[in-house]
Amino acid sequence: MIRQFLILGGIILGLVLGGSLGYVLIERWPFFDALYMTVITLTTVGFGEIRPLSPAGRTFTIGIVGSGVLTVTYGVSSLVRLLSEGKLGEYWRRQEVKRMLKTIRGHFIICGCGVVGSEVVEYFVRSRVPYVVIEKDREKIERAMLLHPDLPFLEGDATQEEILKEAGIERARGLLALVGSDPENVYITLTARHLNPHLRIVARAIAPESVEILRRAGADYVICPQKIGALRLAAAALRPQASFFLDLLLRSETLDLAIEEIEIQSQSPLCGKTLGEANLPERFGILVVAIRDREKGSFLFNPQGDTRLGPQDTLIVLGRTEKILELQKLAL
């Protein structure tokens, strides 16, 4: 789109300069008079000739008028086409995303927006988590935008350092490598780990044998859809009600509930208190399922009221989304 406007601007500038020089050479006019005559001729404002024209000058003026009409027609048709195709709005949306990415912090970068990536986007939208999508396939972006018109995306190859930096990887909280190729996911993981050593990286493995390779490449967590799918199928057959309830929690389609992890910061008023003193069920209607002790690295399931919260302890909680957001602010 920018290229089209640059071409149009170049044509207009060329006509103005060429017309001015033409009047200077043909009629021997001063340059300013020639420039004025060219502008009023191109814009067809209807003013009269500022000086008498020779037959050659009139012929030249006819050429300028014709060129001006063609240029205006080209410019209007280009603008109408951009508006009808939605490209103008898309251009401004891209610029808005780029401005947002210059300041955003603590977001997630989703590499790949196919079937799996679209489901991840859906979950992030429901969880109100900031994210940006990187996808090189234009058709996949357009399909995702049908569901999420305000989708923040960058069109490009996620294996390239430049596009990851543009997505703000140095300030990101995590990255998901979800493209449909294991080698590409490995390369994305390696590049992302190099650019941000503290990044949380979740990778998708197409083949089961790629799981270990992705872990060695630097992924913190690797998901193989084949294995996960098999486990879910078996669980649905053996424990149908429990599986159904977990689906409701993950999808939040019927219940306004979510499972979330919340890290207690040292400056939080919760730090140093026991669960009984924090009284989270009464204050927020939130159930603490487990606590991960940062020092020991182990989980304490179903913690009791006398369990004391330490700095960087992680709470695994179950509750309503808006209440979880309130607790996250308190934990910070």
ChimeraX attribute file (.defattr): number of C-alpha atoms within 10 A of each C-alpha:
attribute: neighborCount
match mode: 1-to-1
recipient: residues
	/A:1	12
	/A:2	9
	/A:3	8
	/A:4	12
	/A:5	13
	/A:6	11
	/A:7	13
	/A:8	17
	/A:9	14
	/A:10	12
	/A:11	15
	/A:12	17
	/A:13	12
	/A:14	12
	/A:15	19
	/A:16	22
	/A:17	15
	/A:18	15
	/A:19	24
	/A:20	22
	/A:21	19
	/A:22	21
	/A:23	23
	/A:24	17
	/A:25	14
	/A:26	13
	/A:27	16
	/A:28	11
	/A:29	16
	/A:30	13
	/A:31	15
	/A:32	11
	/A:33	14
	/A:34	23
	/A:35	21
	/A:36	14
	/A:37	21
	/A:38	25
	/A:39	18
	/A:40	15
	/A:41	22
	/A:42	22
	/A:43	12
	/A:44	12
	/A:45	9
	/A:46	8
	/A:47	9
	/A:48	10
	/A:49	10
	/A:50	10
	/A:51	11
	/A:52	10
	/A:53	15
	/A:54	11
	/A:55	9
	/A:56	11
	/A:57	16
	/A:58	12
	/A:59	11
	/A:60	16
	/A:61	20
	/A:62	12
	/A:63	13
	/A:64	21
	/A:65	17
	/A:66	12
	/A:67	16
	/A:68	22
	/A:69	14
	/A:70	12
	/A:71	18
	/A:72	15
	/A:73	12
	/A:74	13
	/A:75	17
	/A:76	12
	/A:77	12
	/A:78	16
	/A:79	17
	/A:80	13
	/A:81	13
	/A:82	16
	/A:83	13
	/A:84	10
	/A:85	11
	/A:86	11
	/A:87	14
	/A:88	17
	/A:89	12
	/A:90	14
	/A:91	14
	/A:92	11
	/A:93	16
	/A:94	17
	/A:95	12
	/A:96	12
	/A:97	18
	/A:98	17
	/A:99	11
	/A:100	14
	/A:101	21
	/A:102	13
	/A:103	9
	/A:104	14
	/A:105	16
	/A:106	16
	/A:107	19
	/A:108	24
	/A:109	24
	/A:110	25
	/A:111	27
	/A:112	25
	/A:113	25
	/A:114	19
	/A:115	13
	/A:116	14
	/A:117	22
	/A:118	21
	/A:119	14
	/A:120	16
	/A:121	20
	/A:122	15
	/A:123	15
	/A:124	14
	/A:125	14
	/A:126	14
	/A:127	16
	/A:128	12
	/A:129	12
	/A:130	16
	/A:131	24
	/A:132	21
	/A:133	24
	/A:134	24
	/A:135	22
	/A:136	16
	/A:137	14
	/A:138	10
	/A:139	12
	/A:140	16
	/A:141	22
	/A:142	13
	/A:143	14
	/A:144	20
	/A:145	15
	/A:146	10
	/A:147	11
	/A:148	15
	/A:149	10
	/A:150	12
	/A:151	20
	/A:152	19
	/A:153	22
	/A:154	21
	/A:155	14
	/A:156	17
	/A:157	18
	/A:158	29
	/A:159	20
	/A:160	13
	/A:161	16
	/A:162	12
	/A:163	16
	/A:164	23
	/A:165	18
	/A:166	13
	/A:167	28
	/A:168	23
	/A:169	24
	/A:170	18
	/A:171	19
	/A:172	23
	/A:173	19
	/A:174	20
	/A:175	26
	/A:176	25
	/A:177	30
	/A:178	25
	/A:179	26
	/A:180	17
	/A:181	13
	/A:182	21
	/A:183	15
	/A:184	16
	/A:185	28
	/A:186	25
	/A:187	17
	/A:188	30
	/A:189	27
	/A:190	18
	/A:191	18
	/A:192	30
	/A:193	19
	/A:194	13
	/A:195	15
	/A:196	16
	/A:197	11
	/A:198	14
	/A:199	22
	/A:200	18
	/A:201	25
	/A:202	22
	/A:203	26
	/A:204	24
	/A:205	26
	/A:206	19
	/A:207	13
	/A:208	13
	/A:209	11
	/A:210	18
	/A:211	21
	/A:212	12
	/A:213	16
	/A:214	28
	/A:215	17
	/A:216	13
	/A:217	18
	/A:218	23
	/A:219	27
	/A:220	14
	/A:221	14
	/A:222	20
	/A:223	16
	/A:224	16
	/A:225	15
	/A:226	12
	/A:227	12
	/A:228	11
	/A:229	11
	/A:230	11
	/A:231	12
	/A:232	13
	/A:233	14
	/A:234	13
	/A:235	15
	/A:236	14
	/A:237	11
	/A:238	11
	/A:239	12
	/A:240	13
	/A:241	12
	/A:242	12
	/A:243	17
	/A:244	12
	/A:245	12
	/A:246	14
	/A:247	13
	/A:248	16
	/A:249	18
	/A:250	13
	/A:251	18
	/A:252	17
	/A:253	11
	/A:254	9
	/A:255	13
	/A:256	14
	/A:257	20
	/A:258	21
	/A:259	18
	/A:260	19
	/A:261	18
	/A:262	20
	/A:263	19
	/A:264	23
	/A:265	18
	/A:266	16
	/A:267	12
	/A:268	14
	/A:269	13
	/A:270	21
	/A:271	19
	/A:272	17
	/A:273	15
	/A:274	16
	/A:275	18
	/A:276	13
	/A:277	13
	/A:278	17
	/A:279	14
	/A:280	15
	/A:281	13
	/A:282	9
	/A:283	10
	/A:284	15
	/A:285	14
	/A:286	20
	/A:287	17
	/A:288	21
	/A:289	16
	/A:290	18
	/A:291	22
	/A:292	18
	/A:293	17
	/A:294	14
	/A:295	10
	/A:296	7
	/A:297	9
	/A:298	10
	/A:299	16
	/A:300	15
	/A:301	12
	/A:302	11
	/A:303	14
	/A:304	13
	/A:305	12
	/A:306	11
	/A:307	15
	/A:308	17
	/A:309	21
	/A:310	19
	/A:311	18
	/A:312	17
	/A:313	21
	/A:314	21
	/A:315	22
	/A:316	19
	/A:317	20
	/A:318	20
	/A:319	21
	/A:320	19
	/A:321	19
	/A:322	15
	/A:323	15
	/A:324	22
	/A:325	16
	/A:326	11
	/A:327	19
	/A:328	15
	/A:329	10
	/A:330	15
	/A:331	21
	/A:332	15
